[in-house]
Amino acid sequence: MKRSVWLKADAGDWESKKRRITAGLEAGVDWVLVNDVDVNAVRELGNIKIAAFT
């Protein structure tokens, strides 16, 4: 069974979310959970799967 590591980054201002997501990318996180308004900004940070609250 393959497990996935998720990072929840839906709270706080963009700069704090950006730091959390960047650290997650460096650590090898598989998915990021964000608000729908942040999806495009997260895509600019790197190649990662994104799930969003709508």
PDBQT receptor file of N, H, CA, C and O in Angstrom, charges set to zero:
ATOM      1  N   MET A   1       0.838  -1.176   0.000  1.00  0.00    +0.000 N 
ATOM      2  CA  MET A   1       0.000   0.000   0.000  1.00  0.00    +0.000 C 
ATOM      3  C   MET A   1       0.888   1.246   0.000  1.00  0.00    +0.000 C 
ATOM      4  O   MET A   1       1.754   1.405   0.860  1.00  0.00    +0.000 OA
ATOM      5  N   LYS A   2       0.660   2.118  -0.969  1.00  0.00    +0.000 N 
ATOM      6  H   LYS A   2      -0.044   1.990  -1.667  1.00  0.00    +0.000 HD
ATOM      7  CA  LYS A   2       1.424   3.362  -1.038  1.00  0.00    +0.000 C 
ATOM      8  C   LYS A   2       0.719   4.431  -0.218  1.00  0.00    +0.000 C 
ATOM      9  O   LYS A   2      -0.495   4.608  -0.320  1.00  0.00    +0.000 OA
ATOM     10  N   ARG A   3       1.468   5.121   0.571  1.00  0.00    +0.000 N 
ATOM     11  H   ARG A   3       2.454   4.977   0.654  1.00  0.00    +0.000 HD
ATOM     12  CA  ARG A   3       0.916   6.203   1.383  1.00  0.00    +0.000 C 
ATOM     13  C   ARG A   3       1.320   7.541   0.799  1.00  0.00    +0.000 C 
ATOM     14  O   ARG A   3       2.374   7.677   0.177  1.00  0.00    +0.000 OA
ATOM     15  N   SER A   4       0.466   8.521   1.012  1.00  0.00    +0.000 N 
ATOM     16  H   SER A   4      -0.390   8.410   1.517  1.00  0.00    +0.000 HD
ATOM     17  CA  SER A   4       0.743   9.882   0.546  1.00  0.00    +0.000 C 
ATOM     18  C   SER A   4       0.852  10.807   1.741  1.00  0.00    +0.000 C 
ATOM     19  O   SER A   4       0.156  10.636   2.741  1.00  0.00    +0.000 OA
ATOM     20  N   VAL A   5       1.725  11.777   1.627  1.00  0.00    +0.000 N 
ATOM     21  H   VAL A   5       2.290  11.916   0.814  1.00  0.00    +0.000 HD
ATOM     22  CA  VAL A   5       1.877  12.789   2.672  1.00  0.00    +0.000 C 
ATOM     23  C   VAL A   5       1.196  14.061   2.201  1.00  0.00    +0.000 C 
ATOM     24  O   VAL A   5       1.501  14.586   1.130  1.00  0.00    +0.000 OA
ATOM     25  N   TRP A   6       0.269  14.547   3.018  1.00  0.00    +0.000 N 
ATOM     26  H   TRP A   6       0.022  14.120   3.888  1.00  0.00    +0.000 HD
ATOM     27  CA  TRP A   6      -0.495  15.759   2.715  1.00  0.00    +0.000 C 
ATOM     28  C   TRP A   6      -0.031  16.893   3.607  1.00  0.00    +0.000 C 
ATOM     29  O   TRP A   6       0.349  16.681   4.758  1.00  0.00    +0.000 OA
ATOM     30  N   LEU A   7      -0.066  18.097   3.065  1.00  0.00    +0.000 N 
ATOM     31  H   LEU A   7      -0.375  18.270   2.130  1.00  0.00    +0.000 HD
ATOM     32  CA  LEU A   7       0.252  19.304   3.824  1.00  0.00    +0.000 C 
ATOM     33  C   LEU A   7      -0.966  20.217   3.786  1.00  0.00    +0.000 C 
ATOM     34  O   LEU A   7      -1.432  20.590   2.710  1.00  0.00    +0.000 OA
ATOM     35  N   LYS A   8      -1.481  20.575   4.951  1.00  0.00    +0.000 N 
ATOM     36  H   LYS A   8      -1.102  20.272   5.826  1.00  0.00    +0.000 HD
ATOM     37  CA  LYS A   8      -2.634  21.471   5.036  1.00  0.00    +0.000 C 
ATOM     38  C   LYS A   8      -2.111  22.899   5.156  1.00  0.00    +0.000 C 
ATOM     39  O   LYS A   8      -1.450  23.247   6.134  1.00  0.00    +0.000 OA
ATOM     40  N   ALA A   9      -2.412  23.717   4.158  1.00  0.00    +0.000 N 
ATOM     41  H   ALA A   9      -2.949  23.434   3.363  1.00  0.00    +0.000 HD
ATOM     42  CA  ALA A   9      -1.915  25.100   4.134  1.00  0.00    +0.000 C 
ATOM     43  C   ALA A   9      -3.050  26.030   3.732  1.00  0.00    +0.000 C 
ATOM     44  O   ALA A   9      -2.975  26.724   2.718  1.00  0.00    +0.000 OA
ATOM     45  N   ASP A  10      -4.097  26.032   4.542  1.00  0.00    +0.000 N 
ATOM     46  H   ASP A  10      -4.158  25.468   5.365  1.00  0.00    +0.000 HD
ATOM     47  CA  ASP A  10      -5.272  26.829   4.201  1.00  0.00    +0.000 C 
ATOM     48  C   ASP A  10      -5.530  27.980   5.169  1.00  0.00    +0.000 C 
ATOM     49  O   ASP A  10      -6.517  28.701   5.018  1.00  0.00    +0.000 OA
ATOM     50  N   ALA A  11      -4.666  28.161   6.150  1.00  0.00    +0.000 N 
ATOM     51  H   ALA A  11      -3.865  27.576   6.272  1.00  0.00    +0.000 HD
ATOM     52  CA  ALA A  11      -4.876  29.222   7.140  1.00  0.00    +0.000 C 
ATOM     53  C   ALA A  11      -3.690  30.180   7.157  1.00  0.00    +0.000 C 
ATOM     54  O   ALA A  11      -2.556  29.792   6.876  1.00  0.00    +0.000 OA
ATOM     55  N   GLY A  12      -3.969  31.425   7.489  1.00  0.00    +0.000 N 
ATOM     56  H   GLY A  12      -4.890  31.740   7.717  1.00  0.00    +0.000 HD
ATOM     57  CA  GLY A  12      -2.919  32.432   7.578  1.00  0.00    +0.000 C 
ATOM     58  C   GLY A  12      -2.812  33.262   6.319  1.00  0.00    +0.000 C 
ATOM     59  O   GLY A  12      -3.551  33.066   5.354  1.00  0.00    +0.000 OA
ATOM     60  N   ASP A  13      -1.876  34.195   6.350  1.00  0.00    +0.000 N 
ATOM     61  H   ASP A  13      -1.276  34.354   7.134  1.00  0.00    +0.000 HD
ATOM     62  CA  ASP A  13      -1.663  35.035   5.169  1.00  0.00    +0.000 C 
ATOM     63  C   ASP A  13      -0.815  34.273   4.146  1.00  0.00    +0.000 C 
ATOM     64  O   ASP A  13      -0.246  33.226   4.455  1.00  0.00    +0.000 OA
ATOM     65  N   TRP A  14      -0.739  34.809   2.931  1.00  0.00    +0.000 N 
ATOM     66  H   TRP A  14      -1.201  35.660   2.681  1.00  0.00    +0.000 HD
ATOM     67  CA  TRP A  14      -0.052  34.102   1.855  1.00  0.00    +0.000 C 
ATOM     68  C   TRP A  14       1.408  33.834   2.181  1.00  0.00    +0.000 C 
ATOM     69  O   TRP A  14       1.911  32.754   1.870  1.00  0.00    +0.000 OA
ATOM     70  N   GLU A  15       2.106  34.783   2.798  1.00  0.00    +0.000 N 
ATOM     71  H   GLU A  15       1.697  35.660   3.051  1.00  0.00    +0.000 HD
ATOM     72  CA  GLU A  15       3.537  34.582   3.087  1.00  0.00    +0.000 C 
ATOM     73  C   GLU A  15       3.758  33.403   4.030  1.00  0.00    +0.000 C 
ATOM     74  O   GLU A  15       4.700  32.635   3.833  1.00  0.00    +0.000 OA
ATOM     75  N   SER A  16       2.924  33.242   5.036  1.00  0.00    +0.000 N 
ATOM     76  H   SER A  16       2.159  33.865   5.196  1.00  0.00    +0.000 HD
ATOM     77  CA  SER A  16       3.089  32.100   5.947  1.00  0.00    +0.000 C 
ATOM     78  C   SER A  16       2.740  30.792   5.246  1.00  0.00    +0.000 C 
ATOM     79  O   SER A  16       3.393  29.774   5.474  1.00  0.00    +0.000 OA
ATOM     80  N   LYS A  17       1.711  30.811   4.390  1.00  0.00    +0.000 N 
ATOM     81  H   LYS A  17       1.181  31.638   4.205  1.00  0.00    +0.000 HD
ATOM     82  CA  LYS A  17       1.364  29.611   3.625  1.00  0.00    +0.000 C 
ATOM     83  C   LYS A  17       2.485  29.267   2.650  1.00  0.00    +0.000 C 
ATOM     84  O   LYS A  17       2.823  28.096   2.473  1.00  0.00    +0.000 OA
ATOM     85  N   LYS A  18       3.057  30.283   2.023  1.00  0.00    +0.000 N 
ATOM     86  H   LYS A  18       2.782  31.234   2.167  1.00  0.00    +0.000 HD
ATOM     87  CA  LYS A  18       4.147  30.069   1.061  1.00  0.00    +0.000 C 
ATOM     88  C   LYS A  18       5.353  29.419   1.739  1.00  0.00    +0.000 C 
ATOM     89  O   LYS A  18       5.952  28.497   1.187  1.00  0.00    +0.000 OA
ATOM     90  N   ARG A  19       5.707  29.895   2.926  1.00  0.00    +0.000 N 
ATOM     91  H   ARG A  19       5.220  30.644   3.374  1.00  0.00    +0.000 HD
ATOM     92  CA  ARG A  19       6.831  29.296   3.663  1.00  0.00    +0.000 C 
ATOM     93  C   ARG A  19       6.538  27.836   4.008  1.00  0.00    +0.000 C 
ATOM     94  O   ARG A  19       7.407  26.977   3.865  1.00  0.00    +0.000 OA
ATOM     95  N   ARG A  20       5.321  27.558   4.459  1.00  0.00    +0.000 N 
ATOM     96  H   ARG A  20       4.615  28.257   4.575  1.00  0.00    +0.000 HD
ATOM     97  CA  ARG A  20       4.934  26.199   4.821  1.00  0.00    +0.000 C 
ATOM     98  C   ARG A  20       4.970  25.283   3.590  1.00  0.00    +0.000 C 
ATOM     99  O   ARG A  20       5.486  24.168   3.661  1.00  0.00    +0.000 OA
ATOM    100  N   ILE A  21       4.428  25.750   2.476  1.00  0.00    +0.000 N 
ATOM    101  H   ILE A  21       4.009  26.656   2.419  1.00  0.00    +0.000 HD
ATOM    102  CA  ILE A  21       4.388  24.938   1.255  1.00  0.00    +0.000 C 
ATOM    103  C   ILE A  21       5.792  24.702   0.715  1.00  0.00    +0.000 C 
ATOM    104  O   ILE A  21       6.112  23.591   0.291  1.00  0.00    +0.000 OA
ATOM    105  N   THR A  22       6.628  25.726   0.724  1.00  0.00    +0.000 N 
ATOM    106  H   THR A  22       6.368  26.629   1.069  1.00  0.00    +0.000 HD
ATOM    107  CA  THR A  22       8.009  25.584   0.256  1.00  0.00    +0.000 C 
ATOM    108  C   THR A  22       8.763  24.567   1.099  1.00  0.00    +0.000 C 
ATOM    109  O   THR A  22       9.492  23.735   0.560  1.00  0.00    +0.000 OA
ATOM    110  N   ALA A  23       8.596  24.625   2.406  1.00  0.00    +0.000 N 
ATOM    111  H   ALA A  23       8.003  25.302   2.844  1.00  0.00    +0.000 HD
ATOM    112  CA  ALA A  23       9.237  23.643   3.285  1.00  0.00    +0.000 C 
ATOM    113  C   ALA A  23       8.710  22.242   2.988  1.00  0.00    +0.000 C 
ATOM    114  O   ALA A  23       9.467  21.271   3.003  1.00  0.00    +0.000 OA
ATOM    115  N   GLY A  24       7.422  22.143   2.722  1.00  0.00    +0.000 N 
ATOM    116  H   GLY A  24       6.807  22.931   2.710  1.00  0.00    +0.000 HD
ATOM    117  CA  GLY A  24       6.838  20.851   2.379  1.00  0.00    +0.000 C 
ATOM    118  C   GLY A  24       7.387  20.294   1.080  1.00  0.00    +0.000 C 
ATOM    119  O   GLY A  24       7.676  19.101   0.985  1.00  0.00    +0.000 OA
ATOM    120  N   LEU A  25       7.533  21.153   0.075  1.00  0.00    +0.000 N 
ATOM    121  H   LEU A  25       7.298  22.122   0.152  1.00  0.00    +0.000 HD
ATOM    122  CA  LEU A  25       8.124  20.720  -1.194  1.00  0.00    +0.000 C 
ATOM    123  C   LEU A  25       9.529  20.181  -0.980  1.00  0.00    +0.000 C 
ATOM    124  O   LEU A  25       9.899  19.149  -1.539  1.00  0.00    +0.000 OA
ATOM    125  N   GLU A  26      10.301  20.879  -0.177  1.00  0.00    +0.000 N 
ATOM    126  H   GLU A  26      10.000  21.718   0.277  1.00  0.00    +0.000 HD
ATOM    127  CA  GLU A  26      11.675  20.453   0.097  1.00  0.00    +0.000 C 
ATOM    128  C   GLU A  26      11.711  19.140   0.871  1.00  0.00    +0.000 C 
ATOM    129  O   GLU A  26      12.659  18.365   0.743  1.00  0.00    +0.000 OA
ATOM    130  N   ALA A  27      10.671  18.889   1.679  1.00  0.00    +0.000 N 
ATOM    131  H   ALA A  27       9.901  19.518   1.783  1.00  0.00    +0.000 HD
ATOM    132  CA  ALA A  27      10.619  17.673   2.490  1.00  0.00    +0.000 C 
ATOM    133  C   ALA A  27      10.006  16.487   1.748  1.00  0.00    +0.000 C 
ATOM    134  O   ALA A  27      10.053  15.359   2.239  1.00  0.00    +0.000 OA
ATOM    135  N   GLY A  28       9.428  16.735   0.565  1.00  0.00    +0.000 N 
ATOM    136  H   GLY A  28       9.390  17.651   0.166  1.00  0.00    +0.000 HD
ATOM    137  CA  GLY A  28       8.888  15.636  -0.220  1.00  0.00    +0.000 C 
ATOM    138  C   GLY A  28       7.404  15.374  -0.054  1.00  0.00    +0.000 C 
ATOM    139  O   GLY A  28       6.951  14.251  -0.276  1.00  0.00    +0.000 OA
ATOM    140  N   VAL A  29       6.641  16.377   0.327  1.00  0.00    +0.000 N 
ATOM    141  H   VAL A  29       7.009  17.289   0.507  1.00  0.00    +0.000 HD
ATOM    142  CA  VAL A  29       5.192  16.239   0.470  1.00  0.00    +0.000 C 
ATOM    143  C   VAL A  29       4.577  15.874  -0.880  1.00  0.00    +0.000 C 
ATOM    144  O   VAL A  29       5.024  16.353  -1.923  1.00  0.00    +0.000 OA
ATOM    145  N   ASP A  30       3.548  15.019  -0.854  1.00  0.00    +0.000 N 
ATOM    146  H   ASP A  30       3.185  14.630  -0.007  1.00  0.00    +0.000 HD
ATOM    147  CA  ASP A  30       2.894  14.584  -2.090  1.00  0.00    +0.000 C 
ATOM    148  C   ASP A  30       1.759  15.508  -2.523  1.00  0.00    +0.000 C 
ATOM    149  O   ASP A  30       1.590  15.762  -3.715  1.00  0.00    +0.000 OA
ATOM    150  N   TRP A  31       0.997  16.003  -1.584  1.00  0.00    +0.000 N 
ATOM    151  H   TRP A  31       1.134  15.797  -0.615  1.00  0.00    +0.000 HD
ATOM    152  CA  TRP A  31      -0.185  16.831  -1.859  1.00  0.00    +0.000 C 
ATOM    153  C   TRP A  31      -0.198  18.051  -0.955  1.00  0.00    +0.000 C 
ATOM    154  O   TRP A  31       0.313  18.012   0.164  1.00  0.00    +0.000 OA
ATOM    155  N   VAL A  32      -0.791  19.145  -1.453  1.00  0.00    +0.000 N 
ATOM    156  H   VAL A  32      -1.206  19.177  -2.362  1.00  0.00    +0.000 HD
ATOM    157  CA  VAL A  32      -1.013  20.348  -0.647  1.00  0.00    +0.000 C 
ATOM    158  C   VAL A  32      -2.507  20.651  -0.672  1.00  0.00    +0.000 C 
ATOM    159  O   VAL A  32      -3.126  20.661  -1.736  1.00  0.00    +0.000 OA
ATOM    160  N   LEU A  33      -3.080  20.897   0.497  1.00  0.00    +0.000 N 
ATOM    161  H   LEU A  33      -2.576  20.889   1.361  1.00  0.00    +0.000 HD
ATOM    162  CA  LEU A  33      -4.485  21.262   0.624  1.00  0.00    +0.000 C 
ATOM    163  C   LEU A  33      -4.569  22.757   0.900  1.00  0.00    +0.000 C 
ATOM    164  O   LEU A  33      -4.074  23.232   1.922  1.00  0.00    +0.000 OA
ATOM    165  N   VAL A  34      -5.198  23.504  -0.015  1.00  0.00    +0.000 N 
ATOM    166  H   VAL A  34      -5.600  23.119  -0.845  1.00  0.00    +0.000 HD
ATOM    167  CA  VAL A  34      -5.262  24.961   0.079  1.00  0.00    +0.000 C 
ATOM    168  C   VAL A  34      -6.673  25.457  -0.230  1.00  0.00    +0.000 C 
ATOM    169  O   VAL A  34      -7.538  24.682  -0.639  1.00  0.00    +0.000 OA
ATOM    170  N   ASN A  35      -6.890  26.736  -0.035  1.00  0.00    +0.000 N 
ATOM    171  H   ASN A  35      -6.187  27.365   0.297  1.00  0.00    +0.000 HD
ATOM    172  CA  ASN A  35      -8.131  27.371  -0.462  1.00  0.00    +0.000 C 
ATOM    173  C   ASN A  35      -8.082  27.568  -1.971  1.00  0.00    +0.000 C 
ATOM    174  O   ASN A  35      -7.004  27.687  -2.553  1.00  0.00    +0.000 OA
ATOM    175  N   ASP A  36      -9.252  27.601  -2.599  1.00  0.00    +0.000 N 
ATOM    176  H   ASP A  36     -10.128  27.504  -2.126  1.00  0.00    +0.000 HD
ATOM    177  CA  ASP A  36      -9.293  27.702  -4.061  1.00  0.00    +0.000 C 
ATOM    178  C   ASP A  36      -8.640  28.970  -4.595  1.00  0.00    +0.000 C 
ATOM    179  O   ASP A  36      -8.155  28.974  -5.726  1.00  0.00    +0.000 OA
ATOM    180  N   VAL A  37      -8.616  30.039  -3.819  1.00  0.00    +0.000 N 
ATOM    181  H   VAL A  37      -9.010  30.037  -2.900  1.00  0.00    +0.000 HD
ATOM    182  CA  VAL A  37      -8.002  31.293  -4.291  1.00  0.00    +0.000 C 
ATOM    183  C   VAL A  37      -6.475  31.200  -4.369  1.00  0.00    +0.000 C 
ATOM    184  O   VAL A  37      -5.842  32.032  -5.019  1.00  0.00    +0.000 OA
ATOM    185  N   ASP A  38      -5.878  30.203  -3.717  1.00  0.00    +0.000 N 
ATOM    186  H   ASP A  38      -6.392  29.528  -3.188  1.00  0.00    +0.000 HD
ATOM    187  CA  ASP A  38      -4.420  30.062  -3.687  1.00  0.00    +0.000 C 
ATOM    188  C   ASP A  38      -3.871  29.066  -4.708  1.00  0.00    +0.000 C 
ATOM    189  O   ASP A  38      -2.655  28.901  -4.804  1.00  0.00    +0.000 OA
ATOM    190  N   VAL A  39      -4.727  28.407  -5.461  1.00  0.00    +0.000 N 
ATOM    191  H   VAL A  39      -5.715  28.541  -5.383  1.00  0.00    +0.000 HD
ATOM    192  CA  VAL A  39      -4.282  27.336  -6.361  1.00  0.00    +0.000 C 
ATOM    193  C   VAL A  39      -3.239  27.826  -7.361  1.00  0.00    +0.000 C 
ATOM    194  O   VAL A  39      -2.192  27.195  -7.503  1.00  0.00    +0.000 OA
ATOM    195  N   ASN A  40      -3.492  28.919  -8.049  1.00  0.00    +0.000 N 
ATOM    196  H   ASN A  40      -4.343  29.432  -7.933  1.00  0.00    +0.000 HD
ATOM    197  CA  ASN A  40      -2.534  29.404  -9.057  1.00  0.00    +0.000 C 
ATOM    198  C   ASN A  40      -1.203  29.796  -8.435  1.00  0.00    +0.000 C 
ATOM    199  O   ASN A  40      -0.151  29.532  -9.017  1.00  0.00    +0.000 OA
ATOM    200  N   ALA A  41      -1.230  30.417  -7.268  1.00  0.00    +0.000 N 
ATOM    201  H   ALA A  41      -2.084  30.631  -6.795  1.00  0.00    +0.000 HD
ATOM    202  CA  ALA A  41       0.013  30.804  -6.597  1.00  0.00    +0.000 C 
ATOM    203  C   ALA A  41       0.810  29.572  -6.181  1.00  0.00    +0.000 C 
ATOM    204  O   ALA A  41       2.038  29.573  -6.269  1.00  0.00    +0.000 OA
ATOM    205  N   VAL A  42       0.130  28.527  -5.730  1.00  0.00    +0.000 N 
ATOM    206  H   VAL A  42      -0.868  28.526  -5.658  1.00  0.00    +0.000 HD
ATOM    207  CA  VAL A  42       0.820  27.295  -5.334  1.00  0.00    +0.000 C 
ATOM    208  C   VAL A  42       1.453  26.632  -6.552  1.00  0.00    +0.000 C 
ATOM    209  O   VAL A  42       2.564  26.109  -6.461  1.00  0.00    +0.000 OA
ATOM    210  N   ARG A  43       0.772  26.646  -7.674  1.00  0.00    +0.000 N 
ATOM    211  H   ARG A  43      -0.131  27.070  -7.748  1.00  0.00    +0.000 HD
ATOM    212  CA  ARG A  43       1.330  26.054  -8.904  1.00  0.00    +0.000 C 
ATOM    213  C   ARG A  43       2.638  26.720  -9.298  1.00  0.00    +0.000 C 
ATOM    214  O   ARG A  43       3.523  26.068  -9.852  1.00  0.00    +0.000 OA
ATOM    215  N   GLU A  44       2.767  28.002  -9.019  1.00  0.00    +0.000 N 
ATOM    216  H   GLU A  44       2.048  28.531  -8.569  1.00  0.00    +0.000 HD
ATOM    217  CA  GLU A  44       3.996  28.722  -9.354  1.00  0.00    +0.000 C 
ATOM    218  C   GLU A  44       5.171  28.304  -8.476  1.00  0.00    +0.000 C 
ATOM    219  O   GLU A  44       6.324  28.530  -8.844  1.00  0.00    +0.000 OA
ATOM    220  N   LEU A  45       4.895  27.697  -7.316  1.00  0.00    +0.000 N 
ATOM    221  H   LEU A  45       3.959  27.514  -7.017  1.00  0.00    +0.000 HD
ATOM    222  CA  LEU A  45       5.967  27.316  -6.393  1.00  0.00    +0.000 C 
ATOM    223  C   LEU A  45       6.687  26.037  -6.809  1.00  0.00    +0.000 C 
ATOM    224  O   LEU A  45       7.845  25.831  -6.445  1.00  0.00    +0.000 OA
ATOM    225  N   GLY A  46       6.014  25.185  -7.565  1.00  0.00    +0.000 N 
ATOM    226  H   GLY A  46       5.074  25.353  -7.861  1.00  0.00    +0.000 HD
ATOM    227  CA  GLY A  46       6.675  23.954  -7.965  1.00  0.00    +0.000 C 
ATOM    228  C   GLY A  46       5.699  22.906  -8.428  1.00  0.00    +0.000 C 
ATOM    229  O   GLY A  46       4.491  23.136  -8.489  1.00  0.00    +0.000 OA
ATOM    230  N   ASN A  47       6.240  21.748  -8.756  1.00  0.00    +0.000 N 
ATOM    231  H   ASN A  47       7.221  21.561  -8.706  1.00  0.00    +0.000 HD
ATOM    232  CA  ASN A  47       5.445  20.640  -9.265  1.00  0.00    +0.000 C 
ATOM    233  C   ASN A  47       4.915  19.830  -8.091  1.00  0.00    +0.000 C 
ATOM    234  O   ASN A  47       5.639  19.018  -7.515  1.00  0.00    +0.000 OA
ATOM    235  N   ILE A  48       3.660  20.047  -7.736  1.00  0.00    +0.000 N 
ATOM    236  H   ILE A  48       3.071  20.706  -8.203  1.00  0.00    +0.000 HD
ATOM    237  CA  ILE A  48       3.038  19.340  -6.621  1.00  0.00    +0.000 C 
ATOM    238  C   ILE A  48       1.557  19.182  -6.904  1.00  0.00    +0.000 C 
ATOM    239  O   ILE A  48       0.951  20.024  -7.566  1.00  0.00    +0.000 OA
ATOM    240  N   LYS A  49       0.981  18.113  -6.407  1.00  0.00    +0.000 N 
ATOM    241  H   LYS A  49       1.474  17.429  -5.870  1.00  0.00    +0.000 HD
ATOM    242  CA  LYS A  49      -0.452  17.882  -6.556  1.00  0.00    +0.000 C 
ATOM    243  C   LYS A  49      -1.190  18.781  -5.575  1.00  0.00    +0.000 C 
ATOM    244  O   LYS A  49      -0.768  18.949  -4.431  1.00  0.00    +0.000 OA
ATOM    245  N   ILE A  50      -2.299  19.358  -6.035  1.00  0.00    +0.000 N 
ATOM    246  H   ILE A  50      -2.642  19.222  -6.965  1.00  0.00    +0.000 HD
ATOM    247  CA  ILE A  50      -3.036  20.329  -5.228  1.00  0.00    +0.000 C 
ATOM    248  C   ILE A  50      -4.479  19.882  -5.076  1.00  0.00    +0.000 C 
ATOM    249  O   ILE A  50      -5.127  19.492  -6.048  1.00  0.00    +0.000 OA
ATOM    250  N   ALA A  51      -4.973  19.943  -3.855  1.00  0.00    +0.000 N 
ATOM    251  H   ALA A  51      -4.447  20.260  -3.066  1.00  0.00    +0.000 HD
ATOM    252  CA  ALA A  51      -6.395  19.773  -3.565  1.00  0.00    +0.000 C 
ATOM    253  C   ALA A  51      -6.855  21.087  -2.961  1.00  0.00    +0.000 C 
ATOM    254  O   ALA A  51      -6.122  21.719  -2.201  1.00  0.00    +0.000 OA
ATOM    255  N   ALA A  52      -8.082  21.501  -3.302  1.00  0.00    +0.000 N 
ATOM    256  H   ALA A  52      -8.678  20.987  -3.920  1.00  0.00    +0.000 HD
ATOM    257  CA  ALA A  52      -8.541  22.814  -2.847  1.00  0.00    +0.000 C 
ATOM    258  C   ALA A  52      -9.958  22.756  -2.310  1.00  0.00    +0.000 C 
ATOM    259  O   ALA A  52     -10.807  22.021  -2.814  1.00  0.00    +0.000 OA
ATOM    260  N   PHE A  53     -10.195  23.557  -1.263  1.00  0.00    +0.000 N 
ATOM    261  H   PHE A  53      -9.505  24.154  -0.854  1.00  0.00    +0.000 HD
ATOM    262  CA  PHE A  53     -11.547  23.778  -0.773  1.00  0.00    +0.000 C 
ATOM    263  C   PHE A  53     -12.251  24.677  -1.776  1.00  0.00    +0.000 C 
ATOM    264  O   PHE A  53     -11.675  25.667  -2.229  1.00  0.00    +0.000 OA
ATOM    265  N   THR A  54     -13.477  24.352  -2.127  1.00  0.00    +0.000 N 
ATOM    266  H   THR A  54     -13.945  23.548  -1.759  1.00  0.00    +0.000 HD
ATOM    267  CA  THR A  54     -14.235  25.204  -3.056  1.00  0.00    +0.000 C 
ATOM    268  C   THR A  54     -15.516  25.679  -2.427  1.00  0.00    +0.000 C 
ATOM    269  O   THR A  54     -16.283  26.406  -3.060  1.00  0.00    +0.000 OA
TER     270      THR A  54
